[in-house]
């Protein structure tokens, strides 16, 4: 969630925040967000049916399926994303099997730090525990084209997870059956918490990025690496990292006060210690990534100063 400070505010610090609903956005991951690709996996571009025109693919070598994920696999890909602590997510995958073969339709999924809804560690990277995601929805159903799936039909698995800490997390998909393709992963706290984004076969549903929490590789992000937990204090000088137009906007080039950070935002030292935003003009603003612990109404208090009274 983002808090924005705009024109006519000269804050040194913020105490608490605003009315909001906590963590209702989907986290949408696409092939373009993948940061690590190993072994038999490749990223394909130019697709007319995949989300964003790209998908991840494990080449079909005719390998037998594996009975459990490997602690140190050779064939896998990873994608990182930001998510808050405590929010429950239902995780959905959009897959396609090469040659529409049920022998090419599954992966093992692991996480850097996932927990069950009860708080136990689950599906950890570096272990032999993983979520089995298998596109075919029943014995003899077959597969055809893209489809959405969250597990397997022949056993019960935990498909809802949460995270203990706010910040960056990593998802790993490793080979269970070669020949599988993936173009989207959606972690949904509300919209798809109890219902799939689309069908299990011949599906054309692309979950949009609009209204979604971006992957960790976006152009702006929390100054300290993690959103500030609220209720709490937000230091005005610690606006998000990023470029003008994404994390902040300043009308003039350069930091007029030449203090604290090398951006175009104007900062100066405070007589009481620390730094504050200064020389603020109409149309300027700054964003702050925050983690609202509980939905509700909050009181905002600003510490401000002016060159003249009034």
C-alpha positions as CSV (number, residue, x, y, z in Angstrom):
1,X,0.0,0.0,0.0
2,X,1.2,3.5,-0.8
3,X,0.8,6.8,1.2
4,X,1.4,9.9,-0.9
5,X,2.3,13.4,0.4
6,X,1.5,16.2,-1.9
7,X,1.5,20.0,-2.4
8,X,1.8,22.3,0.6
9,X,3.0,19.7,3.1
10,X,6.3,20.3,4.8
11,X,6.5,17.3,7.1
12,X,9.4,16.1,9.2
13,X,7.5,13.1,10.4
14,X,4.1,11.4,10.2
15,X,2.5,9.6,13.1
16,X,0.0,6.9,12.2
17,X,-2.0,7.0,9.0
18,X,-5.3,6.9,7.1
19,X,-8.5,5.0,6.4
20,X,-7.9,1.9,4.4
21,X,-8.6,-1.7,3.7
22,X,-5.6,-3.8,4.4
23,X,-3.9,-6.0,1.8
24,X,-6.8,-6.7,-0.6
25,X,-4.7,-6.7,-3.8
26,X,-3.8,-9.7,-5.9
27,X,-0.1,-10.4,-6.5
28,X,0.2,-11.2,-10.2
29,X,3.5,-12.7,-11.4
30,X,4.3,-13.2,-15.1
31,X,7.2,-14.8,-17.0
32,X,8.7,-11.3,-17.5
33,X,9.1,-11.1,-13.7
34,X,11.2,-14.3,-13.4
35,X,14.7,-13.5,-12.2
36,X,16.4,-17.0,-12.1
37,X,16.2,-19.6,-14.8
38,X,18.1,-22.9,-14.5
39,X,18.5,-26.2,-16.4
40,X,15.7,-27.3,-18.6
41,X,13.6,-24.1,-18.2
42,X,13.5,-21.2,-20.7
43,X,11.5,-18.1,-21.2
44,X,9.6,-17.8,-24.5
45,X,8.4,-14.5,-26.0
46,X,6.0,-13.6,-28.9
47,X,3.1,-15.8,-27.7
48,X,-0.4,-14.5,-28.7
49,X,-2.1,-16.4,-25.9
50,X,0.2,-16.0,-22.9
51,X,0.0,-13.2,-20.4
52,X,2.2,-10.4,-21.6
53,X,3.2,-12.5,-24.6
54,X,5.6,-14.6,-22.6
55,X,5.7,-17.9,-20.7
56,X,8.1,-20.2,-18.9
57,X,8.6,-23.6,-20.5
58,X,10.4,-26.9,-19.5
59,X,11.4,-28.6,-22.7
60,X,9.8,-32.0,-23.2
61,X,12.5,-34.6,-23.0
62,X,10.3,-37.5,-22.1
63,X,11.5,-37.7,-18.5
64,X,9.5,-39.6,-15.9
65,X,7.8,-37.6,-13.2
66,X,9.4,-37.2,-9.8
67,X,7.8,-38.3,-6.5
68,X,9.0,-35.3,-4.5
69,X,10.8,-32.1,-5.1
70,X,14.6,-31.9,-4.8
71,X,16.3,-29.9,-2.1
72,X,19.0,-28.9,-4.7
73,X,17.3,-29.2,-8.1
74,X,19.0,-28.6,-11.4
75,X,15.9,-27.6,-13.3
76,X,13.8,-24.7,-11.9
77,X,12.9,-21.0,-12.1
78,X,12.4,-18.4,-9.4
79,X,10.5,-15.1,-9.1
80,X,10.6,-12.7,-6.2
81,X,7.7,-10.5,-5.1
82,X,6.7,-8.2,-2.2
83,X,3.9,-9.3,0.2
84,X,2.9,-8.2,3.7
85,X,3.0,-10.4,6.8
86,X,-0.1,-12.2,8.0
87,X,-2.2,-12.0,4.8
88,X,-3.7,-15.3,3.6
89,X,-3.2,-15.9,-0.1
90,X,-4.7,-18.6,-2.3
91,X,-2.1,-19.4,-5.0
92,X,-3.2,-20.2,-8.6
93,X,-1.1,-21.2,-11.6
94,X,-2.0,-20.9,-15.3
95,X,-0.4,-23.8,-17.1
96,X,-0.3,-25.5,-20.4
97,X,0.9,-29.0,-21.3
98,X,3.1,-29.5,-24.4
99,X,1.2,-31.6,-27.0
100,X,-1.8,-31.5,-24.6
101,X,-0.3,-34.5,-22.9
102,X,-1.2,-35.2,-19.3
103,X,2.5,-36.3,-18.9
104,X,3.6,-32.7,-19.4
105,X,1.3,-30.9,-17.0
106,X,2.8,-30.5,-13.5
107,X,5.4,-28.7,-11.4
108,X,6.6,-28.7,-7.8
109,X,6.2,-25.3,-6.1
110,X,8.3,-24.0,-3.2
111,X,8.7,-20.7,-1.3
112,X,11.5,-19.0,0.6
113,X,9.4,-18.5,3.8
114,X,5.8,-19.6,3.4
115,X,3.6,-20.6,6.4
116,X,0.4,-22.5,6.6
117,X,-2.7,-20.6,7.9
118,X,-1.8,-22.2,11.3
119,X,1.7,-20.8,11.3
120,X,3.8,-23.9,10.4
121,X,6.6,-23.8,7.8
122,X,5.5,-25.3,4.5
123,X,6.9,-25.9,1.0
124,X,10.3,-24.5,1.8
125,X,13.0,-23.9,-0.8
126,X,15.9,-26.2,0.1
127,X,13.6,-29.0,1.3
128,X,12.0,-32.0,-0.2
129,X,8.5,-30.6,0.5
130,X,6.5,-28.9,-2.2
131,X,3.1,-28.1,-3.6
132,X,2.2,-30.4,-6.4
133,X,0.4,-28.5,-9.1
134,X,-1.1,-30.7,-11.8
135,X,-3.2,-29.3,-14.6
136,X,-5.4,-32.4,-15.3
137,X,-8.4,-32.0,-13.0
138,X,-9.5,-35.6,-12.7
139,X,-8.4,-39.1,-13.8
140,X,-9.2,-39.3,-17.5
141,X,-10.2,-35.6,-17.8
142,X,-7.3,-34.9,-20.1
143,X,-5.8,-31.5,-20.8
144,X,-6.3,-28.9,-23.5
145,X,-4.7,-25.5,-23.9
146,X,-4.2,-23.1,-21.0
147,X,-5.9,-23.8,-17.6
148,X,-5.8,-22.7,-14.0
149,X,-4.9,-25.0,-11.2
150,X,-3.9,-24.9,-7.5
151,X,-3.0,-28.4,-6.7
152,X,-3.8,-32.1,-7.6
153,X,-7.0,-34.0,-7.6
154,X,-5.8,-37.2,-5.9
155,X,-4.6,-35.7,-2.5
156,X,-5.3,-32.9,-0.1
157,X,-2.7,-30.1,0.1
158,X,-2.6,-26.7,1.6
159,X,-3.3,-24.2,-1.2
160,X,-3.5,-21.2,1.1
161,X,-0.3,-19.7,2.5
162,X,0.9,-16.6,4.4
163,X,4.2,-15.0,5.3
164,X,5.6,-14.2,8.7
165,X,7.5,-11.1,7.6
166,X,6.7,-8.2,5.3
167,X,9.0,-7.7,2.4
168,X,10.4,-9.7,-0.5
169,X,9.6,-13.4,-0.9
170,X,10.7,-16.0,-3.5
171,X,8.7,-18.6,-5.3
172,X,10.5,-21.5,-7.0
173,X,8.9,-23.8,-9.6
174,X,10.9,-27.0,-10.2
175,X,10.4,-29.8,-12.7
176,X,8.0,-32.6,-11.8
177,X,7.1,-33.5,-15.4
178,X,9.0,-31.9,-18.2
179,X,7.0,-30.3,-21.0
180,X,4.9,-28.0,-18.8
181,X,4.4,-24.3,-19.5
182,X,3.5,-21.5,-17.1
183,X,2.6,-17.9,-17.9
184,X,0.9,-16.6,-14.7
185,X,1.0,-17.1,-11.0
186,X,-1.6,-15.3,-8.9
187,X,-1.6,-15.0,-5.1
188,X,-5.0,-13.7,-4.2
189,X,-6.2,-12.6,-0.7
190,X,-9.8,-11.9,-1.7
191,X,-10.8,-12.0,-5.4
192,X,-9.8,-15.6,-6.0
193,X,-9.5,-16.8,-2.4
194,X,-12.3,-19.4,-2.9
195,X,-12.8,-19.5,-6.7
196,X,-10.4,-20.0,-9.6
197,X,-9.6,-17.1,-12.0
198,X,-10.6,-19.3,-14.9
199,X,-11.2,-22.8,-16.3
200,X,-8.9,-25.8,-16.1
201,X,-8.9,-26.2,-19.9
202,X,-9.1,-24.0,-23.0
203,X,-8.9,-21.0,-20.8
204,X,-8.3,-17.4,-22.0
205,X,-8.4,-15.6,-18.7
206,X,-5.5,-13.2,-18.2
207,X,-5.5,-11.7,-14.7
208,X,-4.6,-8.0,-15.2
209,X,-1.7,-6.3,-13.5
210,X,-4.0,-3.3,-12.8
211,X,-4.9,-3.2,-9.1
212,X,-2.2,-5.9,-8.4
213,X,0.8,-5.7,-6.2
214,X,3.8,-5.6,-8.5
215,X,6.7,-8.0,-8.5
216,X,9.8,-7.0,-6.6
217,X,11.6,-5.8,-9.7
218,X,9.4,-2.7,-10.3
219,X,10.9,0.8,-10.6
220,X,10.0,2.0,-7.1
221,X,10.0,0.4,-3.6
222,X,10.3,1.0,0.1
223,X,13.3,3.1,1.1
224,X,14.5,0.6,3.7
225,X,13.6,-2.4,1.6
226,X,10.4,-3.2,3.6
227,X,7.2,-1.1,3.9
228,X,6.8,0.8,7.2
229,X,4.3,-0.9,9.5
230,X,1.3,1.1,10.6
231,X,0.3,2.3,13.1
232,X,3.7,3.9,13.4
233,X,6.0,6.7,12.3
234,X,6.9,7.5,8.7
235,X,10.0,9.7,8.2
236,X,9.3,12.2,5.4
237,X,12.8,12.1,4.1
238,X,12.5,8.3,3.6
239,X,10.2,8.4,0.6
240,X,10.3,5.4,-1.7
241,X,13.4,4.5,-3.8
242,X,12.8,5.0,-7.5
243,X,12.7,7.6,-10.3
244,X,10.8,10.9,-10.7
245,X,7.2,10.1,-11.7
246,X,7.3,6.7,-9.9
247,X,8.5,7.3,-6.3
248,X,8.2,11.0,-6.2
249,X,7.9,14.2,-8.4
250,X,9.9,17.4,-8.1
251,X,9.5,20.3,-10.4
252,X,13.2,21.2,-10.6
253,X,16.3,19.1,-11.1
254,X,18.7,18.4,-8.3
255,X,18.4,18.3,-4.5
256,X,18.3,22.0,-3.5
257,X,19.5,21.3,0.0
258,X,22.2,18.8,-1.1
259,X,21.3,16.7,1.9
260,X,20.8,13.1,2.8
261,X,19.8,11.6,-0.7
262,X,20.9,12.0,-4.3
263,X,17.5,12.6,-5.9
264,X,15.6,15.6,-7.3
265,X,13.6,15.8,-4.1
266,X,14.7,18.9,-2.0
267,X,15.9,17.9,1.5
268,X,17.6,19.9,4.3
269,X,18.9,19.2,7.7
270,X,16.7,19.9,10.8
271,X,17.8,22.0,13.7
272,X,16.5,19.2,16.0
273,X,18.4,16.5,14.0
274,X,17.5,14.5,11.0
275,X,16.1,15.8,7.7
276,X,12.9,17.2,6.2
277,X,11.3,17.8,2.8
278,X,11.7,21.5,1.9
279,X,11.1,24.0,-1.0
280,X,7.9,22.2,-1.9
281,X,6.0,23.6,-4.8
282,X,2.6,23.0,-6.3
283,X,2.4,19.7,-8.1
284,X,5.2,18.0,-6.2
285,X,4.7,14.8,-4.2
286,X,6.4,11.8,-2.6
287,X,5.2,8.1,-2.1
288,X,5.8,6.0,1.0
289,X,5.2,2.2,1.0
290,X,3.4,1.2,4.1
291,X,2.0,-2.0,5.6
292,X,-1.4,-1.4,7.3
293,X,-1.7,-4.0,10.0
294,X,-5.5,-3.7,10.5
295,X,-8.2,-2.1,8.3
296,X,-9.9,0.9,9.8
297,X,-9.8,4.6,10.3
298,X,-6.6,6.2,11.5
299,X,-5.6,9.7,12.6
300,X,-2.8,11.5,10.7
301,X,-0.5,13.9,12.5
302,X,2.0,16.0,10.5
303,X,4.9,18.0,11.9
304,X,5.3,21.0,9.6
305,X,7.1,24.3,9.3
306,X,6.8,27.5,7.2
307,X,9.1,30.4,6.3
308,X,6.3,32.7,7.5
309,X,3.5,32.5,9.9
310,X,-0.1,31.5,9.1
